[in-house]
Amino acid sequence: MVEKARVISIDGERVTLSCSDLAGCKACSGSFCGTKQRSFDAANTNNLDLNPNDEVEVFVHPGKAILAGFMVLIFPLVLFVGGFLASGPWLGVTSEAARVAVGGGALVAGFAAVYRYNRRHGNSQMPSVLRRVSGADSSHA
C-alpha cells in the first residue's frame, strides 16, 4: 500500500509522519490513515533529504501490516485464553477469579513479548518513505 503523509519530525533514519488527506491514498482508500490526527513512524531507508511539513509517499508492506495487527491484538488475546483454559487442568486452579488472574498474567506476558519483538526488530517492521512528493516551501496553496 502506498500512502501520502506529512513529515512532522526527523530523528536520524526514523521519520514521524501524520496522515495527509484521505483522497491521497492510492490503494486502500484511507484504511491505514483512517484515524484522525494519527501519527506514525517510518524509516527513511533511502536517505532522502526531508524537512518538517514535506509531503511524502510511504510504502506500507501488506504482510507487515497484517503481522503487526496479529502481534498487537491476536497474540496476547490467544495467550489470555490459553492461560485461562490451561490453568484449571494443568495448575489445578478451581477459582474463576484465579483463572482470570492467570489469563491476565499470560496477557501481560504476551504484550511484553510483542514489545521485546518490536524493540529487537526496530526499523525492519516500519513503513518505508519512498519519495518526497512536495517540499515544505511549495505546500502552501
N, C-alpha and C positions, 0 to 999 in steps of 0.2 A: 504494500500500500504506500502510495506517495501522498504526503500531506503538505500543506503550506503552514508555516508558523513564523512567529516574530521572535527575534532574539531579545531576551531580557538581560542576560548576563553571560560572561565568558570566564571560565576558570580553567586555563590550560586547554586540554583537549575536551573537557566537559562544557557543554553549552546548555544553558537553561533557556527554554523556549515557552512561548504561550501560543495557543492555537489562534490562528487568524480567522477570517470569515469562513463560514462553513461552505460557501459556494466555491472556495478554492480547493476543496478536496476532490481529487480526481477519481479514486477508486471506490471509496467506501461511503460516500455521501455524509461524511462527518461522524462516523461511528467512533473513531478514535478520539476526536476532538469534541464530542457532543456535550461535554460538561462545560458550563460557563466558567470563565476565568481559570481554566485548568492550565497548570504549567507542568512541564516535564523536562527531563534531562536527555540530551542526545550527545553522541560522540562526533567530534569534528575530526574524523579519521583522515580526511583529505587535506587537512591543514589549510582550510580556506581562511582568507583574511576577512573576519567577521567583526561587526561592531554592533552594539546595542541598537535596537529598532530596525535592523536589517530584516528583510523578509527572505526566508529560505525554504527550500524543499527538503523534506525529511522522508527517508525511507524506513518504514516500519515493517520488518520481516513478518509475514503472517504466522509462520511457525513459532517465532519467538514470542509473538503476542499471545498465541494460544498457550504456550508453555508458561508464560508469566501468569496468565489467568488461572491455569491449573495449580501452579505453585502457590499463589497467594490465597486462592479461595478453596479449591478442592482438596489439596493435600492435607492441610490442617483439619478440615472437616472430617475427612476419612480417618485420620488419627483419633479424633474425638470419638467417633462412632466405634472404631475398633477398640479403643481403651475402655469405653463404657461397656461394650458387649463382652470383652475378654476378661474384665475384672471379676465377674461373677464366677465363671468356671475355673479360671486359672489362678486367681488370687483368693477365691473363697469369700469375696465381699458380698454380703447379703443386703446391706442397707442401700436403698436407692440413692440417697444423698452421697454416700461414699463412692458409689459407682460414677455418679456425675462428677465428683471431685477427681477421680482417676481419669475420666474422659477429659476434664478441663486441663489436667496436667499434661495429657497427651496433646491436646490442642496447643498449649503453650510451647511444648517441645516442637510441634510442627512449625509454628511461627518462628521459633528460634532457628530451626534448621533452614527455613527459607531465607532468613536474614543472613545466616552464615554463607549460604549458597550465593546470594546476591553480592555479598562482600567479596567473596573469592573470585567470582566471575566478572565483576565490575563492568567495564565498558563493553564487553563482548555481548551483553544482553540488552544494551541500549539501542534505540533507533540511531540511524546514521544521517548526518547532514549531507545531502547530495550536492547542492549548489546554492549560491546566493541568487535570489530572484531579483531583488531590488535593494539598493542601499538606503541608509537612513536619510541621506540628503535628498533622495528622489521620491520619498514616500509621502510627502505632503502634496495633496492634490486640491 
